[in-house]
């Protein structure tokens, strides 16, 4: 689990009980060396410009990561749900699904 018991004690104990397995904490992700958005972020990137142009608290970021393998159809369905809810979407990483 990508966290630590010191940070999410209840999540660790609940997940371990739910799965019936011992969890191995991998620790928290360290902060970016530059203290900002991350060494790889480029402010000239179209996605970063779009995000910067949005009103505060108006963007929802959903990261499922490689632990949740989704079929392309399901990714498109989720993006369609957001579109029907009249939300702008940027399906980052959808091409990997």
Phi and psi restraints in degrees (value plus and minus 20) as a CYANA .aco file:
   2 UNK   PHI    -103.5   -63.5
   2 UNK   PSI      52.4    92.4
   3 UNK   PHI    -188.3  -148.3
   3 UNK   PSI    -183.6  -143.6
   4 UNK   PHI    -167.7  -127.7
   4 UNK   PSI     130.4   170.4
   5 UNK   PHI     -79.9   -39.9
   5 UNK   PSI     -50.3   -10.3
   6 UNK   PHI     -84.0   -44.0
   6 UNK   PSI     -46.9    -6.9
   7 UNK   PHI    -114.8   -74.8
   7 UNK   PSI     -59.9   -19.9
   8 UNK   PHI    -154.1  -114.1
   8 UNK   PSI      43.4    83.4
   9 UNK   PHI     -77.7   -37.7
   9 UNK   PSI     -66.5   -26.5
  10 UNK   PHI     -86.8   -46.8
  10 UNK   PSI     -57.9   -17.9
  11 UNK   PHI     -84.4   -44.4
  11 UNK   PSI     -60.0   -20.0
  12 UNK   PHI     -83.9   -43.9
  12 UNK   PSI     -69.6   -29.6
  13 UNK   PHI     -87.0   -47.0
  13 UNK   PSI     -58.3   -18.3
  14 UNK   PHI     -86.2   -46.2
  14 UNK   PSI     -67.1   -27.1
  15 UNK   PHI     -83.5   -43.5
  15 UNK   PSI     -60.8   -20.8
  16 UNK   PHI     -83.4   -43.4
  16 UNK   PSI     -63.4   -23.4
  17 UNK   PHI     -86.8   -46.8
  17 UNK   PSI     -62.2   -22.2
  18 UNK   PHI     -83.5   -43.5
  18 UNK   PSI     -63.4   -23.4
  19 UNK   PHI    -104.5   -64.5
  19 UNK   PSI     -38.8     1.2
  20 UNK   PHI      47.0    87.0
  20 UNK   PSI      11.1    51.1
  21 UNK   PHI    -155.6  -115.6
  21 UNK   PSI     140.6   180.6
  22 UNK   PHI    -101.3   -61.3
  22 UNK   PSI     112.1   152.1
  23 UNK   PHI    -116.0   -76.0
  23 UNK   PSI     122.6   162.6
  24 UNK   PHI    -128.8   -88.8
  24 UNK   PSI      93.1   133.1
  25 UNK   PHI     -91.5   -51.5
  25 UNK   PSI     112.1   152.1
  26 UNK   PHI    -118.3   -78.3
  26 UNK   PSI     -26.6    13.4
  27 UNK   PHI      71.1   111.1
  27 UNK   PSI     149.7   189.7
  28 UNK   PHI    -102.8   -62.8
  28 UNK   PSI     134.8   174.8
  29 UNK   PHI     -91.4   -51.4
  29 UNK   PSI     112.5   152.5
  30 UNK   PHI     -90.7   -50.7
  30 UNK   PSI     136.6   176.6
  31 UNK   PHI     -86.0   -46.0
  31 UNK   PSI     137.8   177.8
  32 UNK   PHI     -81.5   -41.5
  32 UNK   PSI     122.0   162.0
  33 UNK   PHI     -78.2   -38.2
  33 UNK   PSI     -51.4   -11.4
  34 UNK   PHI    -108.5   -68.5
  34 UNK   PSI     -20.8    19.2
  35 UNK   PHI      55.1    95.1
  35 UNK   PSI     -14.6    25.4
  36 UNK   PHI    -138.4   -98.4
  36 UNK   PSI    -152.4  -112.4
  37 UNK   PHI     -94.8   -54.8
  37 UNK   PSI     -32.0     8.0
  38 UNK   PHI     101.5   141.5
  38 UNK   PSI     129.5   169.5
  39 UNK   PHI     -83.4   -43.4
  39 UNK   PSI     -47.9    -7.9
  40 UNK   PHI    -107.5   -67.5
  40 UNK   PSI     -27.9    12.1
  41 UNK   PHI     -99.5   -59.5
  41 UNK   PSI     113.9   153.9
  42 UNK   PHI    -135.3   -95.3
  42 UNK   PSI      99.1   139.1
  43 UNK   PHI     -82.7   -42.7
  43 UNK   PSI     -36.6     3.4
  44 UNK   PHI    -104.8   -64.8
  44 UNK   PSI     -26.8    13.2
  45 UNK   PHI     -85.7   -45.7
  45 UNK   PSI     118.4   158.4
  46 UNK   PHI     -79.9   -39.9
  46 UNK   PSI     -57.8   -17.8
  47 UNK   PHI     -85.7   -45.7
  47 UNK   PSI     -63.3   -23.3
  48 UNK   PHI     -84.4   -44.4
  48 UNK   PSI     -61.3   -21.3
  49 UNK   PHI     -82.1   -42.1
  49 UNK   PSI     -62.9   -22.9
  50 UNK   PHI     -82.1   -42.1
  50 UNK   PSI     -65.9   -25.9
  51 UNK   PHI     -81.9   -41.9
  51 UNK   PSI     -62.6   -22.6
  52 UNK   PHI     -83.3   -43.3
  52 UNK   PSI     -46.8    -6.8
  53 UNK   PHI    -102.9   -62.9
  53 UNK   PSI     -28.9    11.1
  54 UNK   PHI    -103.0   -63.0
  54 UNK   PSI     129.2   169.2
  55 UNK   PHI     -82.5   -42.5
  55 UNK   PSI     131.9   171.9
  56 UNK   PHI     -76.5   -36.5
  56 UNK   PSI     122.0   162.0
  57 UNK   PHI      41.3    81.3
  57 UNK   PSI       6.5    46.5
  58 UNK   PHI    -130.3   -90.3
  58 UNK   PSI     -18.8    21.2
  59 UNK   PHI    -136.1   -96.1
  59 UNK   PSI     114.0   154.0
  60 UNK   PHI    -130.2   -90.2
  60 UNK   PSI     105.8   145.8
  61 UNK   PHI    -126.6   -86.6
  61 UNK   PSI     104.7   144.7
  62 UNK   PHI    -139.6   -99.6
  62 UNK   PSI      99.1   139.1
  63 UNK   PHI    -140.6  -100.6
  63 UNK   PSI      93.1   133.1
  64 UNK   PHI    -114.0   -74.0
  64 UNK   PSI     -45.6    -5.6
  65 UNK   PHI      48.0    88.0
  65 UNK   PSI    -196.3  -156.3
  66 UNK   PHI     -97.6   -57.6
  66 UNK   PSI     -30.1     9.9
  67 UNK   PHI     -93.1   -53.1
  67 UNK   PSI     -36.6     3.4
  68 UNK   PHI    -138.6   -98.6
  68 UNK   PSI      67.2   107.2
  69 UNK   PHI     -93.7   -53.7
  69 UNK   PSI      95.1   135.1
  70 UNK   PHI    -129.0   -89.0
  70 UNK   PSI     121.1   161.1
  71 UNK   PHI     -92.0   -52.0
  71 UNK   PSI     131.8   171.8
  72 UNK   PHI     -75.1   -35.1
  72 UNK   PSI     -59.5   -19.5
  73 UNK   PHI     -80.6   -40.6
  73 UNK   PSI     -58.8   -18.8
  74 UNK   PHI     -90.1   -50.1
  74 UNK   PSI     -58.9   -18.9
  75 UNK   PHI     -80.8   -40.8
  75 UNK   PSI     -65.3   -25.3
  76 UNK   PHI     -84.2   -44.2
  76 UNK   PSI     -57.8   -17.8
  77 UNK   PHI     -82.5   -42.5
  77 UNK   PSI     -63.9   -23.9
  78 UNK   PHI     -84.7   -44.7
  78 UNK   PSI     -63.5   -23.5
  79 UNK   PHI     -83.1   -43.1
  79 UNK   PSI     -59.0   -19.0
  80 UNK   PHI     -84.1   -44.1
  80 UNK   PSI     -56.3   -16.3
  81 UNK   PHI     -82.3   -42.3
  81 UNK   PSI     -62.3   -22.3
  82 UNK   PHI     -86.0   -46.0
  82 UNK   PSI     -60.9   -20.9
  83 UNK   PHI     -83.2   -43.2
  83 UNK   PSI     -61.8   -21.8
  84 UNK   PHI     -85.9   -45.9
  84 UNK   PSI     -46.7    -6.7
  85 UNK   PHI    -102.7   -62.7
  85 UNK   PSI     -11.3    28.7
  86 UNK   PHI      41.4    81.4
  86 UNK   PSI      24.6    64.6
  87 UNK   PHI    -135.6   -95.6
  87 UNK   PSI     118.7   158.7
  88 UNK   PHI     -92.1   -52.1
  88 UNK   PSI     123.4   163.4
  89 UNK   PHI    -152.0  -112.0
  89 UNK   PSI     126.4   166.4
  90 UNK   PHI    -144.9  -104.9
  90 UNK   PSI      81.8   121.8
  91 UNK   PHI     -97.2   -57.2
  91 UNK   PSI      54.9    94.9
  92 UNK   PHI     -86.1   -46.1
  92 UNK   PSI     111.4   151.4
  93 UNK   PHI      57.8    97.8
  93 UNK   PSI     -17.3    22.7
  94 UNK   PHI     -83.9   -43.9
  94 UNK   PSI     -47.0    -7.0
  95 UNK   PHI     -88.9   -48.9
  95 UNK   PSI     -36.6     3.4
  96 UNK   PHI    -105.0   -65.0
  96 UNK   PSI     -35.7     4.3
